[in-house]
Each structure stands twice: as C-alpha cells, then as structure tokens.
Amino acid sequence: MKKKVFVSGCFDMLHSGHVAFFKEAATYGDLYVGIGSDATIEKLKGRKTITSEQERVYMIDSIKYVKEVFVNTGSGILDFKTELEKLNPDLFVVNEDGFSAMKEEFCNSLGIELKILKRVPDADLPPRSTTAIRTTGNCSLPYRIDLAGTWIDQPYVSKYHPGWAITLSLEPIIEYNERCGMSTSTRNAAKKIWPHYLPFDKPEKLAEILFKFENTPGSTLISGAQDAIGICMPGLVRHFYDNAYWPTKFESIHSETTLSWLEERLHMVLLWPREQGLELLEDTNINTENVKSLAASSDIVWEAIKNKDLQKFANGFLKSFNAQTKMFPAMVNSRIDAEISKYKDKALAWKLAGAGGGGYLILVSEKPIEGTMRVKIRRKEIL
C-alpha cells in the first residue's frame, strides 16, 4: 500500500517550481495538496491573491503527480491542521523556506514524518519562485533585519545613553509574512510612494523621505528610523542616535567579501506572526545601565563583522538580544524560549528579527542549519 504524502502552501501564480516540488514529493507516495484560502493568504502576506482559490484547485488537480487537492479550512501558518488530522498522512513534505518549528511540533504530536526538500528546478528549467515572478515588473522593494542596537532609534531609549543601530538590507528573495519583524509596515508605506522599486537616488535621502512619509505630523507612535534606513540603504549600515528620532551619523560596509561572509553565517527560522495588541511598552526596564549594554554590544558586533571574527560576532549578537529583552521583557515568551532552546546546540547565537512576540528567529552559525532560510543581502547601487 502506497504511503500518503501531504504538502501545503499558497501556490499562488502556479509555476514550474511548484510542479517540480509536487513531482519530487509524489515519489514518496500518493500526493495530497492543501492550499491556503484567499483570506488566509491576504492576512499572512498582506496582499490579495493573483489566482483565486477556485482556480488554484482547478490547476493543481490537473497535475498528474497530485492525487487530491483541497482548500485548507483553517487560518494562519497552520491553516491545514484539520485537514492533516483527518488525512493522517505518513509524510508531510515542505521545501526549505516552508519549514517552521510550529509545523515540526504539530507533525511530531501526530506521529507524522516531516521531510524537507531543497529547491531544485527540474529538467534544466530555470529556478522559479512566486516571489521572483511577482517582483518581475512588480514590487522589488527590499526588506531589512537589524543585527544589533534595536530600540536605540527611539529617543526614550537613547536619552539614557547614545549608541548605534546596525541594519542589513535584504533582497526580497521570499515574500516575508506580515507582522513578523521584517519591517513590513514600513515597506507597505514605501509601496505607496514607490510601488515597484526604489528610485535611483541617494539612499540616505530616500530613507529620510520614507521616515517622514510614514510618520506624519501629529503621530503619537513614531516608527523608528532604522526600518526606513534598512529598506533604503543597501548593504550593512550603522546609524548613531542621541536622544533624537533621526541619526546624527552613518557608517556602512559594502565589501563583497564581508557581505558574503555574513550571508553564509546568518540563518532564519519562521516562527509565527506577532499577536495583535501585543504591548511591548507596558512593562519595561529602560535605564542607563541597560542602554549602555545595548550600545556596547552593537560596537562589538560592528568590529567583529569588520574583522570577520565569528566568535566575537556571535558574542555581541547575543549580548545585543539579551540587552533588548532585558529592557523589553514582553519581546519573549515561553513559546519563543522553547523555539530558541531547539537551536542552542546548533547555533552560536540567536535573536528575533523584530520587536518580538513572534516573527523570524535569526541564528548565527558557521555551518548551515537544516530547516532554516539563508539571507541575500542587497548590494550597493552605483550612483
């Protein structure tokens, strides 16, 4: 008797990469495909689908490798829970950027094997991804992650001690989920000014335009400048704050050897979207001692990257995260602590991609870690 194999995903804008994925998954048994509903995709990705759920079911059902296809009835990252429990497959197959600790945990609870496939195009076809297709003539705005100094861009933090925030601009090689610490709200604001791509202009000028556009006069909650800077300024950038919303100085690294070194040592794990209504400012420990620790760790990270010193980089990276969570305890919870514990024997350091409560976990490691995503740094344009 053939095994039952389950895969799940958006499968919006069906392409050859999806078919190659179905083909490989079907080598393990009869293939059942659960697709995200239009409503689920809009909530997770912050956009409408290009292809409706009815059309996606029709097209996937016509692929010879697929035994059955249906729309998942749940919502969120685990929208397939009911279907998986009913189907009770032998294997749940995901690709590298489709893996998450939540999926692994749920499969383990049901006794289902989780298998991770690499993205490999079939029959000498070019590599394909939905994000790459969507950004061809569409939105190719970068994302960003912060490496150290998060929160120093807020005056209520830097008034205790000045310091640097360090941001890394990322190519949109995948479409990151909303509310997951990838500056999606600032990126959505940028889309209103520049719907397809950043204009050819001075990056610092673009960052200032975006910051002022997002934070209109009279705003009671000011989005930190690091999001706009990370999106608009390529490569690795650090920016210095001293009791003000806009930094007083910038420094950047665009060396190809340094950026490549960094790409090979950063790995990302999908968690879950940050909960609506999470109040990070209700219980804080912002004081001179803690802010000094945050600033000092950022200095360690910068010097370590310049010298390509992995151990020192990991040490400063983790110190920065510990300083952040000491000032803002609501950034972490028992679920996040449990996810971090899974990687403590595989990674040298870890931190959250954004403000906390969920999102993406960033790991520092000398070697690849199974089930994680790699980053692609956006290089400097020539002006």
N, C-alpha and C positions, 0 to 999 in steps of 0.2 A: 504493500500500500504506500502510495506516494505521500511524502510529508506535505504539510500545509505551511505555506510561506506568506507572511503578511508584510506589506510596505504601506507607508502612509506619507502624504505630503500635499503641497498645494497643486503642483503640476499645472500651474497657470502658464500659458504660452508654451504648449507642448512642443518639445524639440528632440533632436536625435540623442542628446544626453539622457533624457528620460527613457527613451526606448532602449538604449544600451543598459541602463540601470535595471529595467524590467527584464531584459534578456538574461543578464547575469543572475538576478535574483531567482528567476524561474529555473535555473539549473539545480536549485536545491529542492524543488518540489512544485506543487500546484500553487500558482501565484494569485493572491487576493490583494486588491488595491483599495485602500480607503483614502478619499480625497477630502481636503478641507472645504467647508462650505464657503460661499461668498461672504457671509457675515463673519466667519472666523478669520479669514484672510484679511478683511478690511480692518479688523480690530488688532491683529498681530502686526500687520505690515503698514498700517496707516494709509492704505490706498484701496481703490476699487479693483476688482479683478479685470483682466483683459478678456478672459474667456470665462463664461458663466459655468456654474457647476453642472448644469444640464449638458452643455457642450463638452465639458471635460469628461463626463461619464460616457458620453457617446463615442468620443475619440479613443479613450483608453480601452473601452470594451471591444473596439475593433482591432486591437493589437493582439497578435497571435500568442504572445507569451503570457497573456493575462487570462486567468480562468474566470474571475468575477471582480467587478468594481462597484463601489457604493460611496455615498457621501457620509462622512462621519457625523454623528448626531451631537457630539459634544462641542466644547469651545476651548480656546486656548491651545497651548502647546500639546496637551494630552487630549485633544478632541476625539481621539479614537478609542478611549478607554472602554466604552460599552461594546463597541464592535470587536475589540481584542478579546474581551472576556467571553463573548458569545462564540467567536470563531475558535478560540483556544488553539492557535497555530503552534507548530513545532519551532518555527523560527520567525523572528521579527528582523527584517533587513533594513539597514539605514546606510546612507553614504556618510562620508567624513563630516560634512558640515550639518548633517541631520541628526547627529548623535547628541544626546543630552543625558545628564545624570538622572533626570526625572524618568526618562524612558527606560534607562537601565534598571532603576529601582522598581519600576512598575513591572517590567518583564520578570525580574527576579522573584517578585511576590507571586507571580502566576506560574513560575517554573518554565518560562519561555526563553529560549536562547536568543540573545541579541547579537547579530552579526554585522560588522562594519565593513563596507566596501569602499575602495578607493575610486575616485572619479577617473575612469579610463574610457576615452572615446573608442567606438567600435569601427572596424573595417577601414582604418586610416582616415576616418572622418575628423574634422576639426573639433577641438574641445568646445562644449556648449554648456551654458548655464543660463537660467532665466534672467539673472541679474545682468549678465553681459549683453543679452539681447535687449533688455529693457533700456540699458544705458547707451545703446547704439542710436544716436539721434534723439535720445531722451535724456533723463536726468543722470548726469555723471558727477554730481557733487560729492566731495569726499565725506568721510566720517572722521572721528578722532577718538583717541584714547588718551587719558592722562597717565603719565608714568610716575609722577611724584608731585607733591605740593597741593593736591586737591583741597579746595576751600580757602587757600591763601588769596584767591582773587576776590574774596568778599571782604569789604572794609571792617566788618565786625570781627574778622579773624586777624587781618594784617595790622590792625591798630595795636595789637599786643606785641607784634614783632614783624618786621618786613621779611619778605622771602620770595623765592622763585617757585613758579608752577612750571612743569615740564609737560608739553603735549606732543603727540605724534599724529600726523595726518595720514589717514588711510585711504587707499583706493577702494571704491565700492565693489569689491570682487564678490561679495554676497550682500543680500539685502537684509540688514540687521533689523531685528524686531523693534517695535516701538517700546518706549519706557524701559529700555534695557541698558542705559548708561552709555550709549553711543552718540550722544548729543543729537538725537533725532528731532527734538523740539526745535533746536536752533537750526538744524538742517532743513526742517519744514519751513521755518521762517525764511531761510535763504532761497528756497524754491519760489517764494512769492516775488523776490527781486530778480533772481536768475534761474528761470525754470529748468534749464538744461545743463548748464555748466558755468563755472566761474569765469568772469570776463578776464581778458588779458590786461591786467593792471598790477600795480604794486600790491603784493599780498597783505602788507600791514594796513594799507588804505582800505582794502576790501574787508578786512576783519573789523575795522572801526565802523565802516558803513553798516555791516551786518549787526554788530553790537548795538548801535544806536537805533537801527530799524526794529530789532526785537524788543528793546527796552524803550518804549515810547514814553514821552513826558507824562509824569503822574503815576507811573507804575509803582506799585507798592512792593513787589517782589522782583528784584533785579537778577536776571540771569548772569552768571559770572562771565567775564570776558574770555576765559580760557576756551569755552566752546566755540565762539566765533573765531578765535585765533587758531585753534586746532583744525577747523574746517578750512580756513582761508590761507593759512601759512604752511607751505609744504615742508616735508622733512621733519626733523626733530628741532623743536623750538622751546626755549625757556623765556619766561617773561616775569619781571620783577614788580611786586606790589608793595605799596607802603601807605596803608590807610586810604586807599582810593580804588575806584572801580576799574580804572584803566592803568595798565602797567607803565612804569617810568622808563623801562629799557627792555630790549630784546637781545637775545643771542641765539644763534642757530647752528646746526650741524647738517651739512649736505654731502659729506664724504660718502662715496658709494661703498667703500669697504666698511665703514662704520654702520651705515644703514643696513647693509646686507648681514653684517654680524648680528645686529639687533633683530632683524626678521627671523633669523634662524633660532633665536633663543626665546622668543615670545610665542605663547600658545594660548588659545582662548577656548573656554568651555561655556556652552549655553546653559543658563540656569532657567529663570522664569521672569516674566515682566514684573517690574516693581508695582506693588499694590497701589491702587488708587487711594488717595487720602493718607499715605504714609507721612507722618510728621517728624521730620528729622531734627527740627529745631526746638522741639518741646523739652527735651532733656539733654543738655549739652554741658561739656566741661571745657569751655574755651577760656584759656588763661595764658599768661606769659610763658610758663614752663612748657605747656603742651604745644603752643605755636612755635616756640623755639625748636622743639624736637622735630616738628614738621619741616621747618625751614632747613635745619641741619641735614635731615635725611635727603632732601631734594639736592643739596650740594653734593652729597655722597654719590647719588645716582648719576648726576651730570659728569662728575670727574671719572667715575667708573666707566661710563659709556665712552668717553673720550679716549680712555686708555684700554678699552675692550677688556676690562677686568671683570670677569663673570661673577666671581665670589663677592667682590665688593659691590657690584651692581645688585645682586640678589639681596645682600645685606641692607643696602639703602632702600631698595624697593619695599622690602618687608617692614622696615622701620617707618617708612612713609605711611604705609597702610595702618600700622599699629597706632601711629600718631593721629591719623584721621579718625579711626574708630574709637580712640580714647576721648577725642573731643566730641564725636557724634556717635554715641553708642547704638542708636537706632539703625545705623548703617548695616549692622549684622544682627542675625538672629540664630536660633538653633538650627534651622534648615541650612543656612549658609555655612555655619560652623561644621555641620555634618558633611557638606559637599567638600569643603576645604580639607577635612580630615582624610578624604579619599585620595588626595594627591600629595600628602605630606612626605610620602616615601618615594615620590616620583619627581617632584619639583623642588627647586631650591628656594622659591619664594612665590607669593601669591597676593593678589589684591582684587578688588572689584573694579569693573570698568567705569562706574559712575558713582552716583550719590549713595547707592546701597539699597538693601531690601530685596535685591534680585539682579537680573541683568546678565552680564557675562563675567566670568571669573578669568582673570589674566594670570597665567603661570609663567615663571622663568625657569628654563631648563636647558641644559647643554644638549640634550638629545630629544628627538620627537617623542610625544606622549600620545598613545593610542586614544582615539576618540576626541581629540582636540583639533581646533582650526588654526591654521597659520595666518599671519597678517601680511599684507602687502602695503608697504609704505609708499605714500605719494611723493614722488621726486620733485625737485625744484624745476620750475619753468624758466626758460631763458627770456628775459625781458630786454 
